[in-house]
Amino acid sequence: MFIRVSGLSKTFGKGEAAAHALREVNLEIGKGELVSVTGPSGCGKTTLLHIMAGIESIDTGEVWIGDMPLHEAKEKQISQFRLEHMGFIFQSYHLIPVLNAWENAAMPLLARGVSAREAKRRAIEALKEVGLKDKLGTYPSQLSGGQNQRVAIARAIAGKPELIWADEPTGALDSETAKQIVGLLEMLNRHHGTTIVMVTHDQGVAERAERIIHLQNGRVVHDGGRAV
Ligand SMILES: Nc1ncnc2c1ncn2[C@@H]1O[C@H](COP(=O)(O)OP(=O)(O)OP(=O)(O)O)[C@@H](O)[C@H]1O
């Protein structure tokens, strides 16, 4: 299994103020899967995603991404691993306003030490793949929400990661644009075999994945097909 989570618990705060974000979560996600993580607000979706991405620390339990044990690796190792193997997509895009589309898409590659010339080439290739070949030099303020999310997706795929984490990728988009963005993620999953884990509270979006992991109160209460 590519991603293996076992006995994962996470609590924020202490005593009466403690929030038990995750309780004894176990799951396995195979290479090339497209998985939705869904559930009501506060059930632990983002915490789970952040822990699997090595952004949030682990209280108890184990998280393996391939051969990498996130529960015992050093922060520096995890950062490097993240840069090399993972791409991220957020609800609010997280683009840098003073950089144009290709410069934004090239950022993680530059952070990884790829040469400027090669980073630009790969960023442009990724932007073409998401349908933005006419917007290479355009700035985020001049693009629509859907176009900005495409730039963010190009940034996520420019380094050809095995794994993409998407946190509410359609949360800021109208339903038609949301459909197109999910369609794009499906296409990337199919064509490149990229494993995609997508947090969404939108049932319609969640159901586009063959596998839905439903959380409630920090626990996995459903893991499988669409019948939530
Ligand atoms: N940094 C933090 N400090 C304290 N409590 C936190 C922190 N992050 C999350 N929590 C708490 O952990 C629980 C799970 O939060 P999380 O953000 O993972 O839920 P979620 O399912 O993603 O919610 P939403 O759909 O509203 O984004 C909540 O009770 C939340 O208040």
The ligand as a MOL file (V3000), in Angstrom:
LIG
                    3D

  0  0  0     0  0            999 V3000
M  V30 BEGIN CTAB
M  V30 COUNTS 31 33 0 0 0
M  V30 BEGIN ATOM
M  V30 1 N -4.7020 24.0640 15.2200 0
M  V30 2 C -5.7760 23.6870 15.9480 0
M  V30 3 N -5.9080 24.0310 17.2430 0
M  V30 4 C -6.9650 23.6330 17.9650 0
M  V30 5 N -7.9730 22.8770 17.4870 0
M  V30 6 C -7.9040 22.5050 16.1910 0
M  V30 7 C -6.8110 22.8930 15.3480 0
M  V30 8 N -7.0270 22.3770 14.1120 0
M  V30 9 C -8.1960 21.7020 14.1780 0
M  V30 10 N -8.7270 21.7740 15.4300 0
M  V30 11 C -9.9520 21.1230 15.8870 0
M  V30 12 O -9.9170 19.7650 15.4770 0
M  V30 13 C -11.2020 19.3410 14.9980 0
M  V30 14 C -11.1010 18.8760 13.5560 0
M  V30 15 O -10.7880 20.0010 12.7240 0
M  V30 16 P -10.5700 19.9030 11.1480 0
M  V30 17 O -10.1890 21.2570 10.6580 0
M  V30 18 O -9.6510 18.7930 10.8690 0
M  V30 19 O -12.0310 19.5160 10.6550 0
M  V30 20 P -12.6530 19.5610 9.1890 0
M  V30 21 O -13.4710 18.3290 9.0810 0
M  V30 22 O -11.5960 19.7820 8.1800 0
M  V30 23 O -13.6040 20.8330 9.2860 0
M  V30 24 P -14.0910 21.8810 8.1360 0
M  V30 25 O -14.9110 21.0910 7.1550 0
M  V30 26 O -14.9300 22.8550 8.9260 0
M  V30 27 O -12.8500 22.4910 7.5620 0
M  V30 28 C -12.1520 20.5150 15.2180 0
M  V30 29 O -12.7750 20.3470 16.4610 0
M  V30 30 C -11.2000 21.7050 15.2400 0
M  V30 31 O -11.7440 22.7480 16.0130 0
M  V30 END ATOM
M  V30 BEGIN BOND
M  V30 1 1 1 2
M  V30 2 1 2 3
M  V30 3 2 2 7
M  V30 4 2 3 4
M  V30 5 1 4 5
M  V30 6 2 5 6
M  V30 7 1 6 7
M  V30 8 1 6 10
M  V30 9 1 7 8
M  V30 10 2 8 9
M  V30 11 1 9 10
M  V30 12 1 10 11
M  V30 13 1 11 12
M  V30 14 1 11 30
M  V30 15 1 12 13
M  V30 16 1 13 14
M  V30 17 1 13 28
M  V30 18 1 14 15
M  V30 19 1 15 16
M  V30 20 2 16 17
M  V30 21 1 16 18
M  V30 22 1 16 19
M  V30 23 1 19 20
M  V30 24 2 20 21
M  V30 25 1 20 22
M  V30 26 1 20 23
M  V30 27 1 23 24
M  V30 28 2 24 25
M  V30 29 1 24 26
M  V30 30 1 24 27
M  V30 31 1 28 29
M  V30 32 1 28 30
M  V30 33 1 30 31
M  V30 END BOND
M  V30 END CTAB
M  END
